């Protein structure tokens, strides 16, 4: 499975692809992928990174992307597994966080998110190995209709906004769970959506501007709600964002 992921991660989108086109994975091993993000404050990003480098690959882990939070002061670790591996991964992450907290490298609240793959934008699968210094924006929010949210992603309105922001690809799907986004599934409740935007810009001012624009363009203002879609249906509550700078990316 790891070999399959590495191969898919290098597959480019067809020529003239734009951010309005959705690529739904035909390979069931890719459609079954989940991405987790664990983010928190840390007083020493270099020491935290050193600990991540020393971590032995755990069974079932297909990819890890270690990041610093934009503006400094924090760390974020993205991990790719198959969905059935999520319970084991949660146990592993809890143990690792306890170790890091004992070392003084985890401070305060830990924020977690889990994304289940539905489609990709800008590429036909997961992005190729990310270079250090590139940017990631993980976003999540509640929605009254996950189906309508997915349909909205295929419109020129949202695609054009992402093109203008310099996003090179996105990994999108259902938010499976989160410590930040509170929601309950069911007819009387709501769904939750998540996306991971990848872009070549560095952190600091450029990334801060990107996040501010994405919060407006991306989807929480009527200006960027596609014609024919209802703002209240697509977005319910705030947009939660985690801006990150890639430090290293391992594809196993």
C-alpha positions as a Python dict, from the first residue, in 0.01 Angstrom:
ca = {
    (1, 'X'): (0, 0, 0),
    (2, 'X'): (285, 236, 77),
    (3, 'X'): (432, 175, -268),
    (4, 'X'): (94, 248, -426),
    (5, 'X'): (70, 577, -236),
    (6, 'X'): (419, 682, -346),
    (7, 'X'): (325, 612, -708),
    (8, 'X'): (-6, 797, -691),
    (9, 'X'): (163, 1092, -519),
    (10, 'X'): (369, 1155, -831),
    (11, 'X'): (80, 1145, -1079),
    (12, 'X'): (16, 1494, -1222),
    (13, 'X'): (-327, 1621, -1311),
    (14, 'X'): (-419, 1612, -1680),
    (15, 'X'): (-300, 1903, -1892),
    (16, 'X'): (-477, 2236, -1836),
    (17, 'X'): (-614, 2126, -1503),
    (18, 'X'): (-754, 2401, -1286),
    (19, 'X'): (-877, 2426, -931),
    (20, 'X'): (-1240, 2390, -1045),
    (21, 'X'): (-1188, 2027, -1147),
    (22, 'X'): (-1244, 1750, -893),
    (23, 'X'): (-1046, 1427, -920),
    (24, 'X'): (-1214, 1141, -739),
    (25, 'X'): (-970, 852, -685),
    (26, 'X'): (-1059, 536, -875),
    (27, 'X'): (-801, 334, -681),
    (28, 'X'): (-981, 210, -365),
    (29, 'X'): (-654, 217, -169),
    (30, 'X'): (-634, 593, -233),
    (31, 'X'): (-1005, 659, -176),
    (32, 'X'): (-965, 493, 163),
    (33, 'X'): (-690, 731, 279),
    (34, 'X'): (-732, 947, 589),
    (35, 'X'): (-516, 1241, 695),
    (36, 'X'): (-477, 1345, 1058),
    (37, 'X'): (-338, 1674, 1185),
    (38, 'X'): (-209, 1713, 1541),
    (39, 'X'): (-112, 2075, 1620),
    (40, 'X'): (6, 2244, 1938),
    (41, 'X'): (240, 2506, 2080),
    (42, 'X'): (605, 2423, 2137),
    (43, 'X'): (887, 2631, 2288),
    (44, 'X'): (1153, 2470, 2066),
    (45, 'X'): (1058, 2374, 1709),
    (46, 'X'): (1408, 2244, 1632),
    (47, 'X'): (1404, 2004, 1928),
    (48, 'X'): (1050, 1895, 1832),
    (49, 'X'): (1164, 1827, 1475),
    (50, 'X'): (1460, 1627, 1602),
    (51, 'X'): (1219, 1405, 1793),
    (52, 'X'): (1007, 1355, 1480),
    (53, 'X'): (1313, 1257, 1276),
    (54, 'X'): (1402, 996, 1538),
    (55, 'X'): (1054, 842, 1540),
    (56, 'X'): (1053, 490, 1397),
    (57, 'X'): (789, 441, 1132),
    (58, 'X'): (482, 277, 1282),
    (59, 'X'): (289, 1, 1109),
    (60, 'X'): (22, 139, 879),
    (61, 'X'): (167, 489, 848),
    (62, 'X'): (204, 583, 480),
    (63, 'X'): (328, 941, 504),
    (64, 'X'): (426, 1201, 763),
    (65, 'X'): (461, 1576, 706),
    (66, 'X'): (623, 1767, 993),
    (67, 'X'): (549, 2140, 999),
    (68, 'X'): (595, 2457, 1200),
    (69, 'X'): (290, 2674, 1250),
    (70, 'X'): (292, 3001, 1058),
    (71, 'X'): (438, 3283, 1262),
    (72, 'X'): (629, 3044, 1487),
    (73, 'X'): (559, 2908, 1832),
    (74, 'X'): (390, 2590, 1725),
    (75, 'X'): (418, 2257, 1545),
    (76, 'X'): (188, 2042, 1336),
    (77, 'X'): (221, 1681, 1222),
    (78, 'X'): (15, 1545, 933),
    (79, 'X'): (-6, 1167, 908),
    (80, 'X'): (-157, 962, 624),
    (81, 'X'): (-305, 617, 693),
    (82, 'X'): (-591, 400, 571),
    (83, 'X'): (-912, 466, 762),
    (84, 'X'): (-909, 132, 940),
    (85, 'X'): (-576, 232, 1096),
    (86, 'X'): (-718, 543, 1265),
    (87, 'X'): (-794, 382, 1606),
    (88, 'X'): (-437, 246, 1629),
    (89, 'X'): (-297, 580, 1514),
    (90, 'X'): (-492, 769, 1784),
    (91, 'X'): (-338, 547, 2051),
    (92, 'X'): (9, 596, 1905),
    (93, 'X'): (-35, 974, 1886),
    (94, 'X'): (-155, 990, 2247),
    (95, 'X'): (157, 806, 2362),
    (96, 'X'): (387, 1023, 2151),
    (97, 'X'): (225, 1343, 2275),
    (98, 'X'): (268, 1228, 2635),
    (99, 'X'): (639, 1171, 2571),
    (100, 'X'): (680, 1509, 2403),
    (101, 'X'): (492, 1684, 2682),
    (102, 'X'): (722, 1517, 2937),
    (103, 'X'): (1016, 1661, 2741),
    (104, 'X'): (858, 2007, 2752),
    (105, 'X'): (803, 2012, 2374),
    (106, 'X'): (420, 2016, 2387),
    (107, 'X'): (263, 2311, 2564),
    (108, 'X'): (-105, 2381, 2625),
    (109, 'X'): (-397, 2244, 2429),
    (110, 'X'): (-353, 1992, 2148),
    (111, 'X'): (-574, 2046, 1841),
    (112, 'X'): (-665, 1745, 1627),
    (113, 'X'): (-842, 1693, 1296),
    (114, 'X'): (-911, 1385, 1081),
    (115, 'X'): (-997, 1409, 710),
    (116, 'X'): (-1147, 1126, 504),
    (117, 'X'): (-1059, 1148, 135),
    (118, 'X'): (-1336, 1240, -111),
    (119, 'X'): (-1152, 1416, -395),
    (120, 'X'): (-843, 1609, -501),
    (121, 'X'): (-809, 1938, -687),
    (122, 'X'): (-513, 2043, -900),
    (123, 'X'): (-374, 1689, -905),
    (124, 'X'): (-511, 1342, -964),
    (125, 'X'): (-399, 1222, -622),
    (126, 'X'): (-196, 1322, -317),
    (127, 'X'): (70, 1582, -396),
    (128, 'X'): (424, 1475, -474),
    (129, 'X'): (680, 1508, -196),
    (130, 'X'): (665, 1862, -56),
    (131, 'X'): (976, 2073, -32),
    (132, 'X'): (1078, 2237, 296),
    (133, 'X'): (944, 2591, 320),
    (134, 'X'): (630, 2525, 116),
    (135, 'X'): (295, 2611, 268),
    (136, 'X'): (-8, 2416, 384),
    (137, 'X'): (-344, 2539, 503),
    (138, 'X'): (-564, 2285, 682),
    (139, 'X'): (-922, 2408, 709),
    (140, 'X'): (-1244, 2265, 850),
    (141, 'X'): (-1599, 2380, 915),
    (142, 'X'): (-1950, 2251, 968),
    (143, 'X'): (-2191, 2231, 677),
    (144, 'X'): (-2558, 2146, 644),
    (145, 'X'): (-2486, 1947, 329),
    (146, 'X'): (-2157, 1778, 252),
    (147, 'X'): (-2286, 1695, -96),
    (148, 'X'): (-2364, 2061, -172),
    (149, 'X'): (-2025, 2165, -34),
    (150, 'X'): (-1850, 1919, -266),
    (151, 'X'): (-2053, 2040, -564),
    (152, 'X'): (-1958, 2400, -483),
    (153, 'X'): (-1588, 2310, -500),
    (154, 'X'): (-1631, 2229, -870),
    (155, 'X'): (-1750, 2580, -959),
    (156, 'X'): (-1538, 2851, -1129),
    (157, 'X'): (-1610, 3082, -834),
    (158, 'X'): (-1416, 2877, -581),
    (159, 'X'): (-1172, 2737, -835),
    (160, 'X'): (-1085, 3086, -954),
    (161, 'X'): (-1033, 3208, -597),
    (162, 'X'): (-788, 2925, -527),
    (163, 'X'): (-606, 2984, -857),
    (164, 'X'): (-569, 3353, -769),
    (165, 'X'): (-429, 3264, -427),
    (166, 'X'): (-162, 3042, -580),
    (167, 'X'): (-293, 2711, -446),
    (168, 'X'): (-134, 2430, -649),
    (169, 'X'): (-347, 2142, -519),
    (170, 'X'): (-605, 2053, -254),
    (171, 'X'): (-693, 1735, -65),
    (172, 'X'): (-1060, 1745, 36),
    (173, 'X'): (-1318, 1537, 213),
    (174, 'X'): (-1533, 1477, 515),
    (175, 'X'): (-1410, 1583, 858),
    (176, 'X'): (-1421, 1254, 1047),
    (177, 'X'): (-1347, 1400, 1391),
    (178, 'X'): (-1189, 1704, 1554),
    (179, 'X'): (-1128, 1860, 1894),
    (180, 'X'): (-1209, 2201, 1745),
    (181, 'X'): (-1511, 2159, 1516),
    (182, 'X'): (-1809, 2045, 1721),
    (183, 'X'): (-2083, 1872, 1526),
    (184, 'X'): (-2320, 1577, 1541),
    (185, 'X'): (-2418, 1383, 1232),
    (186, 'X'): (-2777, 1301, 1148),
    (187, 'X'): (-3080, 1450, 970),
    (188, 'X'): (-3141, 1705, 1246),
    (189, 'X'): (-2776, 1799, 1280),
    (190, 'X'): (-2500, 1863, 1026),
    (191, 'X'): (-2191, 1735, 851),
    (192, 'X'): (-1840, 1874, 856),
    (193, 'X'): (-1598, 1929, 569),
    (194, 'X'): (-1220, 1958, 561),
    (195, 'X'): (-960, 2062, 307),
    (196, 'X'): (-582, 2080, 285),
    (197, 'X'): (-452, 2347, 48),
    (198, 'X'): (-92, 2319, -77),
    (199, 'X'): (99, 2616, -215),
    (200, 'X'): (463, 2710, -283),
    (201, 'X'): (473, 3032, -82),
    (202, 'X'): (679, 3058, 235),
    (203, 'X'): (547, 3144, 580),
    (204, 'X'): (525, 3473, 769),
    (205, 'X'): (370, 3769, 588),
    (206, 'X'): (285, 3585, 268),
    (207, 'X'): (120, 3299, 452),
    (208, 'X'): (-64, 3529, 690),
    (209, 'X'): (-208, 3718, 394),
    (210, 'X'): (-302, 3389, 233),
    (211, 'X'): (-491, 3273, 541),
    (212, 'X'): (-676, 3601, 576),
    (213, 'X'): (-780, 3589, 212),
    (214, 'X'): (-875, 3221, 230),
    (215, 'X'): (-1094, 3294, 529),
    (216, 'X'): (-1279, 3552, 321),
    (217, 'X'): (-1263, 3391, -21),
    (218, 'X'): (-1293, 3049, 102),
    (219, 'X'): (-1584, 3042, 171),
    (220, 'X'): (-1731, 3244, 442),
    (221, 'X'): (-1854, 3545, 252),
    (222, 'X'): (-2141, 3575, 7),
    (223, 'X'): (-1899, 3712, -254),
    (224, 'X'): (-1745, 3366, -290),
    (225, 'X'): (-2052, 3150, -257),
    (226, 'X'): (-2123, 3017, -609),
    (227, 'X'): (-2443, 3123, -777),
    (228, 'X'): (-2718, 2873, -711),
    (229, 'X'): (-2580, 2771, -370),
    (230, 'X'): (-2708, 2878, -32),
    (231, 'X'): (-2458, 3035, 209),
    (232, 'X'): (-2640, 2898, 515),
    (233, 'X'): (-2639, 2548, 369),
    (234, 'X'): (-2268, 2541, 282),
    (235, 'X'): (-2132, 2698, 599),
    (236, 'X'): (-2253, 2656, 951),
    (237, 'X'): (-2035, 2820, 1212),
    (238, 'X'): (-1675, 2942, 1180),
    (239, 'X'): (-1399, 2827, 949),
    (240, 'X'): (-1113, 2675, 1152),
    (241, 'X'): (-771, 2710, 990),
    (242, 'X'): (-422, 2580, 1069),
    (243, 'X'): (-153, 2755, 857),
    (244, 'X'): (169, 2552, 838),
    (245, 'X'): (519, 2562, 693),
    (246, 'X'): (658, 2227, 576),
    (247, 'X'): (983, 2116, 744),
    (248, 'X'): (1005, 1763, 604),
    (249, 'X'): (784, 1520, 416),
    (250, 'X'): (836, 1142, 428),
    (251, 'X'): (649, 911, 190),
    (252, 'X'): (700, 547, 292),
}
